[in-house]
Amino acid sequence: MAKKLGNQTIKFDLPPSIVSTASTVGPKEGKGPLSSYFDVVLHDPLWGEDSWEKAESKMVKKTIERVIEKGNLTPEDIDYIFAGDLLNQLTASTFGIRGLAVPFFGLFGACSTMAEAITLGAMAIDGGFANYIVAEASSHFCSSEKQFRFPLELGTQRPLTASWTVTGSGAVILGKFGPSPYVTYATTGKIVDLGIKDPMNMGAAMAPAAADTIITHFEDTGFLPSDYDLIITGDLGSVGRELLLELLRKHNYDIENIYTDCGIEIFDSVTQDTHAGGSGCGCCAVTLAGYLYKEMKNNKWNRILFVPTGALMSPGSTQQGESIPGIAHAVTIENNWA
């Protein structure tokens, strides 16, 4: 059975294997630095559908079908799907998964959803409740902009602190038995809210939560930054990156030499005009399912700390003048464990 370490961390006695991964991304992501790592690059963000929302649900469906096929499994082999997105009542996930006839847990952790799904899936497997689970998350630039910010038709100018919501769906299968890499630890984050209200500055809203979770992870496990080959957050972008490094240094943790962010890696901010970087549930999901997983299989890294971050806001909370609560969940993924 899994063991609790400190206040917020679980060490898995039988770490689940990442059996397979799959990723689908939009045209802009397909022109970015990680293009070669993705399974499918769409040429049309509508993907033949008549709405952005339907296109996102199609991404969810096709990506989950692909990850099951790549794992040499069938839908009947999957005990649970843990998945989420940014749309109202998780409609992208719900309508994408509805025809698969697999037990489903719908999750909302904003852009931290992929780590939440992996954590809960690993707990289910290590606890003896499942043999195979799918963890998946998605987002779509056009549907997210329409819901959270401005209709695309307005052509609204974006400030330099703004990020670009990734169009993409990433999925992994966790299995009770299988090859490396393995999910070995999970640190569940707390909500941290320092009063940031600007929805065009997600990095500033989420960086304090990322710092809190990373510090807690080190304190709970006894690990140091030097125990990791890579620490990668999600969606902080260039603005949040600098804030995170500053917050960690105040607690005597310096991770700069081994640290990056999924939102920085997925786009070329200069040539692709994405300003602070990428964001959205799909950002971390496709970066893990593509770049991180494949490079771990190539032994580029042995142990990484995957820390997706989320801004727990809604259109209603923003319109009512609420601040933006942040959260971050950390998952340790490694090739060798003892």
C-alpha positions as MATLAB code, in Angstrom:
seq = 'MAKKLGNQTIKFDLPPSIVSTASTVGPKEGKGPLSSYFDVVLHDPLWGEDSWEKAESKMVKKTIERVIEKGNLTPEDIDYIFAGDLLNQLTASTFGIRGLAVPFFGLFGACSTMAEAITLGAMAIDGGFANYIVAEASSHFCSSEKQFRFPLELGTQRPLTASWTVTGSGAVILGKFGPSPYVTYATTGKIVDLGIKDPMNMGAAMAPAAADTIITHFEDTGFLPSDYDLIITGDLGSVGRELLLELLRKHNYDIENIYTDCGIEIFDSVTQDTHAGGSGCGCCAVTLAGYLYKEMKNNKWNRILFVPTGALMSPGSTQQGESIPGIAHAVTIENNWA';
ca = [
       0.000    0.000    0.000;
       1.029    3.597   -0.525;
       2.728    5.416    2.330;
       2.059    8.963    3.498;
       5.118   11.147    3.950;
       4.807   14.385    5.861;
       1.667   16.417    5.265;
       0.989   16.114    1.559;
       3.130   13.443   -0.109;
       2.549    9.796   -1.005;
       5.311    7.300   -1.711;
       4.021    4.420   -3.802;
       5.119    0.964   -2.639;
       4.426   -0.503   -6.074;
       4.981    2.450   -8.422;
       2.678    2.274  -11.453;
       4.310    2.014  -14.844;
       3.640    4.528  -17.593;
       2.660    1.905  -20.139;
       2.004    4.202  -23.095;
       1.326    7.809  -24.013;
      -0.461    9.638  -26.835;
      -0.719   13.271  -27.860;
      -2.706   15.358  -30.308;
      -1.908   19.024  -30.897;
      -3.062   21.933  -33.033;
      -1.310   23.635  -35.940;
       0.509   26.225  -33.842;
       1.869   23.612  -31.433;
       2.915   21.563  -34.458;
       5.168   24.417  -35.553;
       6.806   24.744  -32.146;
      10.080   23.305  -30.799;
       8.467   20.033  -29.629;
       6.703   19.239  -32.903;
       8.548   15.983  -33.572;
       7.456   14.478  -30.229;
       3.696   14.588  -30.875;
       1.695   11.720  -32.376;
      -0.799   13.818  -34.328;
      -0.567   17.421  -35.517;
      -3.825   18.901  -36.784;
      -3.802   21.111  -39.854;
      -7.156   22.657  -38.920;
      -8.054   23.555  -35.306;
     -11.710   22.752  -36.117;
     -10.689   19.248  -37.297;
     -13.717   19.018  -39.547;
     -16.175   19.923  -36.771;
     -18.529   22.912  -36.678;
     -17.391   24.282  -33.289;
     -14.190   24.590  -31.264;
     -15.810   22.647  -28.447;
     -16.666   19.691  -30.667;
     -13.130   19.715  -32.024;
     -11.734   19.492  -28.492;
     -14.010   16.565  -27.644;
     -12.828   14.829  -30.804;
      -9.228   15.337  -29.676;
     -10.065   13.739  -26.328;
     -11.743   10.732  -27.940;
      -9.062   10.088  -30.536;
      -6.176   10.574  -28.110;
      -7.624    8.143  -25.564;
      -8.336    5.594  -28.283;
      -4.760    6.001  -29.506;
      -3.125    5.612  -26.086;
      -5.120    2.417  -25.462;
      -4.088    1.037  -28.846;
      -0.439    1.957  -28.256;
      -0.571    0.107  -24.938;
      -1.789   -3.041  -26.774;
      -4.967   -2.887  -24.716;
      -8.692   -2.567  -25.344;
     -11.222   -0.260  -23.662;
     -12.398   -3.291  -21.686;
      -8.950   -3.515  -20.085;
      -9.197    0.023  -18.649;
     -10.607    0.210  -15.141;
     -11.023    3.991  -14.981;
     -10.466    7.157  -16.961;
      -9.403   10.220  -14.968;
      -9.704   13.284  -17.194;
     -10.532   16.972  -17.276;
     -10.509   20.181  -19.275;
     -11.344   23.885  -18.963;
     -14.841   24.028  -20.441;
     -18.071   24.387  -18.502;
     -18.900   21.192  -16.584;
     -15.980   19.395  -18.294;
     -17.898   19.116  -21.535;
     -14.827   18.464  -23.693;
     -13.985   15.380  -21.638;
     -17.557   14.229  -21.115;
     -18.611   14.358  -24.751;
     -15.304   12.897  -25.909;
     -15.451    9.929  -23.540;
     -19.191    9.197  -23.601;
     -18.978    6.495  -26.266;
     -16.092    4.551  -24.725;
     -18.104    2.729  -22.009;
     -15.263    3.047  -19.458;
     -15.843    4.190  -15.833;
     -15.025    7.889  -15.712;
     -13.899   10.374  -13.058;
     -14.218   13.952  -14.290;
     -11.587   16.234  -12.741;
     -11.125   19.968  -12.545;
      -7.749   21.262  -11.469;
      -7.506   23.864  -14.226;
      -4.095   23.518  -15.871;
      -2.882   21.211  -13.050;
      -5.394   18.530  -14.071;
      -2.883   16.146  -15.653;
      -0.944   15.765  -12.393;
      -4.200   15.373  -10.472;
      -5.298   12.599  -12.849;
      -1.949   10.797  -12.600;
      -1.935   11.069   -8.799;
      -5.435    9.653   -8.377;
      -4.803    6.961  -10.969;
      -1.566    5.907   -9.257;
      -3.371    5.783   -5.903;
      -6.055    3.552   -7.409;
      -3.471    1.159   -8.832;
      -1.172    1.069   -5.810;
      -4.194    0.625   -3.552;
      -5.279   -2.464   -5.462;
      -8.388   -0.924   -7.025;
      -7.266   -0.978  -10.649;
      -4.818   -2.591  -13.046;
      -4.933    0.005  -15.829;
      -6.131    3.596  -15.845;
      -6.058    6.396  -18.387;
      -5.051    9.888  -17.243;
      -5.891   12.588  -19.785;
      -6.276   16.367  -20.045;
      -7.112   18.740  -22.881;
      -7.562   22.364  -23.844;
      -8.245   24.347  -27.014;
      -7.084   27.897  -27.649;
     -10.273   29.012  -29.352;
     -12.775   27.487  -26.924;
     -10.803   28.714  -23.893;
     -10.423   32.258  -25.199;
     -14.142   32.431  -25.922;
     -15.027   31.241  -22.421;
     -12.459   33.007  -20.256;
     -11.352   36.105  -22.125;
     -12.643   37.570  -25.388;
     -14.308   36.313  -28.581;
     -11.605   35.758  -31.177;
     -13.466   37.982  -33.637;
     -12.617   41.027  -31.508;
      -8.901   40.643  -32.198;
      -8.152   41.898  -28.690;
      -4.539   42.888  -28.035;
      -2.826   40.664  -25.478;
      -0.371   42.044  -22.898;
       3.145   40.617  -22.686;
       2.251   38.788  -19.452;
      -0.455   36.777  -21.250;
       0.015   33.142  -22.239;
      -1.313   31.208  -25.221;
      -3.692   28.360  -24.423;
      -2.409   25.159  -25.990;
      -4.658   23.287  -28.389;
      -3.963   19.712  -27.459;
      -4.876   16.508  -25.677;
      -2.357   14.319  -23.861;
      -3.013   10.911  -22.326;
      -1.040    8.259  -20.451;
      -1.901    4.738  -19.385;
      -0.736    3.754  -15.922;
      -0.404    0.048  -15.297;
       0.125   -2.148  -12.254;
       2.969   -3.845  -14.068;
       5.090   -2.651  -16.926;
       8.348   -1.054  -18.026;
       9.844    2.228  -16.876;
       9.276    5.052  -16.325;
       7.349    4.780  -13.059;
       5.299    7.160  -10.913;
       7.022    6.937   -7.525;
       5.847    9.938   -5.455;
       2.985   12.423   -5.557;
       2.680   15.658   -3.600;
      -0.834   17.098   -3.626;
      -0.916   20.880   -3.561;
      -2.859   23.305   -1.410;
      -4.735   26.326   -2.711;
      -2.557   29.432   -2.480;
      -4.057   32.858   -3.202;
      -1.991   36.028   -2.885;
      -4.680   38.261   -4.345;
      -3.719   38.392   -8.038;
      -6.765   39.389  -10.093;
      -5.353   39.802  -13.598;
      -6.517   36.906  -15.843;
      -3.885   38.004  -18.345;
      -1.098   37.150  -15.891;
      -1.519   33.502  -14.999;
       2.162   33.100  -14.159;
       1.960   35.534  -11.257;
      -1.233   33.907   -9.942;
       0.163   30.347  -10.001;
       3.842   30.768   -9.074;
       3.207   30.971   -5.284;
       1.316   27.653   -5.393;
       4.118   26.034   -7.378;
       6.671   27.234   -4.836;
       4.559   25.967   -1.941;
       4.188   22.486   -3.458;
       7.850   22.147   -4.450;
       9.028   23.217   -0.999;
       6.554   20.820    0.629;
       7.750   18.011   -1.636;
      11.356   18.544   -0.562;
      10.385   18.749    3.112;
       8.131   15.672    3.007;
      10.530   13.431    1.075;
      13.915   14.724    2.212;
      14.921   15.165   -1.431;
      17.087   18.065   -2.557;
      17.114   19.724   -5.976;
      20.296   17.756   -6.717;
      18.277   14.522   -6.477;
      16.460   15.471   -9.683;
      17.668   15.635  -13.258;
      14.799   17.930  -14.225;
      12.092   19.926  -12.465;
       9.400   21.119  -14.857;
       6.355   23.170  -13.940;
       3.370   23.777  -16.127;
       2.039   26.986  -17.549;
       3.988   29.481  -15.461;
       5.649   30.788  -18.588;
       8.490   33.292  -18.519;
       6.827   35.594  -15.971;
       5.924   32.852  -13.506;
       9.316   31.192  -13.952;
      11.194   34.176  -12.569;
       8.743   34.581   -9.697;
       9.035   30.896   -8.793;
      12.825   30.975   -8.754;
      12.762   34.047   -6.527;
      10.288   32.474   -4.087;
      12.320   29.268   -3.851;
      15.591   31.127   -3.263;
      13.979   32.829   -0.269;
      13.615   29.316    1.184;
      17.200   28.384    0.246;
      16.286   26.218   -2.729;
      18.062   26.955   -6.009;
      16.691   24.899   -8.910;
      17.583   27.194  -11.813;
      20.097   24.839  -13.460;
      17.614   21.940  -13.662;
      14.378   23.872  -14.099;
      12.106   24.675  -17.016;
       8.392   25.081  -17.694;
       6.078   23.293  -20.121;
       4.701   26.647  -21.259;
       8.202   27.792  -22.185;
       9.196   24.565  -23.953;
       6.167   24.107  -26.186;
       6.383   27.394  -28.127;
       9.063   29.676  -29.486;
       7.796   32.852  -27.850;
       9.610   35.120  -30.311;
       8.825   33.566  -33.681;
       5.358   32.348  -32.624;
       4.310   35.511  -30.741;
       3.062   33.661  -27.673;
       4.330   36.294  -25.222;
       4.797   34.626  -21.793;
       4.432   31.087  -23.199;
       1.863   28.303  -23.310;
      -0.931   27.416  -20.881;
      -4.059   25.282  -20.627;
      -4.680   21.714  -19.416;
      -3.306   20.420  -22.685;
       0.039   22.167  -22.266;
       1.411   19.904  -19.528;
      -0.452   16.876  -20.841;
       1.054   16.900  -24.332;
       4.497   17.922  -23.078;
       4.527   14.917  -20.747;
       3.001   12.489  -23.247;
       5.372   13.621  -25.971;
       8.636   15.262  -25.003;
       9.160   14.163  -21.387;
       8.076   10.534  -21.789;
      10.046    9.919  -24.963;
      13.224   11.507  -23.610;
      12.946    9.472  -20.410;
      12.650    6.339  -22.549;
      15.861    7.529  -24.235;
      17.482    7.859  -20.763;
      18.022   11.603  -21.047;
      16.781   11.867  -17.461;
      16.409    9.279  -14.731;
      14.238   11.224  -12.274;
      12.038   14.243  -12.975;
       9.592   16.268  -10.903;
       6.509   17.110  -12.975;
       4.601   20.036  -11.412;
       1.552   21.223  -13.400;
       0.017   24.437  -12.078;
      -3.584   25.615  -12.188;
      -5.495   28.884  -11.872;
      -8.774   27.984  -10.157;
     -10.882   30.702  -11.704;
     -14.090   30.855  -13.704;
     -15.695   33.540  -15.882;
     -18.146   34.197  -13.046;
     -15.467   34.640  -10.379;
     -13.502   37.019  -12.614;
     -16.587   39.081  -13.457;
     -17.360   39.385   -9.747;
     -13.908   40.770   -9.012;
     -12.558   37.690   -7.221;
      -8.856   36.950   -7.001;
      -7.345   33.931   -8.754;
      -6.523   30.987   -6.445;
      -3.594   28.871   -7.594;
      -2.739   25.225   -7.092;
       0.087   22.894   -8.130;
       0.489   19.138   -7.867;
       3.882   17.420   -8.094;
       4.558   13.926   -9.423;
       7.930   12.174   -9.363;
       8.589   10.067  -12.438;
      11.707    7.917  -12.633;
      13.273    5.112  -14.601;
      14.901    3.345  -11.674;
      13.378    2.853   -8.255;
      14.160    0.775   -5.204;
];
